[in-house]
Amino acid sequence: MRFGHVTVFVKNLEESLRFYHELVGLPVKRRFSPRPGTEIAFLGNGETEIELIDNHAQGDVFMGQGISLGFEVTSLQETLDFLRQKGIAAGEVSQPNPQVKFFFVSDPNGLKIQFVEYFC
């Protein structure tokens, strides 16, 4: 068994696609509309994908406070600078031990996104 994807219900698919594609760097793998009023897109650059679902009739979405998606980056500082240039507010950089540094941002739906750099 392998972990295939995580599903995120979104308020606006276009806004979420811009965030995950342009800011996080995930390519859109496939996009379709299984029925009127619902759009789905899968993004990813490895085995695990993010599935974004926009159900127009659903309205607002709720993101749990204890949920986040983590993305490993090669340079935390470069990622932080890039996101700030794009107008994305980032939280404080944390370094709980010498092997890891990270910070959080929120996606357009309020989901916490963690960017993390590991040091060997």
C-alpha positions, 0 to 999 in steps of 0.5 A, a space after each residue: 500500500 502507498 499513500 496516494 493523495 490528500 483531498 482539500 475542498 476549496 472555495 475557489 478552484 482557480 485561486 487555489 490552483 494559482 497558490 499550489 501551482 505558482 507559489 508551491 510549484 506543483 504541476 497540474 496533473 489532471 483537471 475535470 468536471 465530473 458533474 455540473 457545478 463540481 470541478 476537480 484538479 490533481 496536482 503533484 510532482 511525486 507519488 503523493 498528489 493533492 486533490 482540489 475539489 470545488 463544489 459550487 453548491 457547497 459554499 464555504 469550506 472549513 479547515 481544521 486547526 490541527 491539519 497542515 500540509 508540509 513541503 520540503 524545500 532546499 532553501 527556506 530563506 529563498 522560499 520565504 523571500 519568494 512568498 513575501 515578494 508575492 504578498 503571502 504573509 508567513 509566520 515566524 521561522 522556527 528551528 526546534 533543533 539543529 536539523 530542521 527549520 520551518 514556517 507556515 503560511 495559509 492557503 486561500 482556504 485557510 489550510 496551514 501550509 508548512 515549508 520545511 528545510 532539513 539539515 543533515 
